[in-house]
Amino acid sequence: MSGASLMITSNQPVGAWGEVFGDTILATAILDRLLHHSHIITIKGESYRLREKRRAGIVPAPVPAATT
């Protein structure tokens, strides 16, 4: 029976969850159950909170990567 909704957000990609949980097998089992019948929405870009902190001078701007 399925009649409820659940939204989970993370600032870590799904592929890094093994490292987050400290156990790849556990993370795989959790993700298997969470992602079955789910919709995944990936949002790219800087978060609004981080952007506002940078504007306020609380967090320094990122240093551009050097090109060779």
Residue, then its C-alpha position, 0 to 999 in steps of 0.5 A: m500500500s502506497g499513499a504517502s509522499l516523502m521528499i529527501t534532499s541531500n547536498q551529496p550525490v547518490g554515488a557518494w552515499g557509501e562514503v557518507f554512511g561509512d558503508t557502501i553495502l549499507a548505502t546501496a541497500i538504503l538507496d535500493r529501497l529509497l529509489h524504487h518507484s521514485h523520481i529524482i530531480t537533480i539541481k545543479g548550481e550554487s545554493y541560494r544560501l551559499r550565494e547570499k553568504r558570499r554576497a554578505g562576505i561571510v564566505p569567500a568567493p571560489v578560486p577559479a581553477a587554473t588552466t594549463 
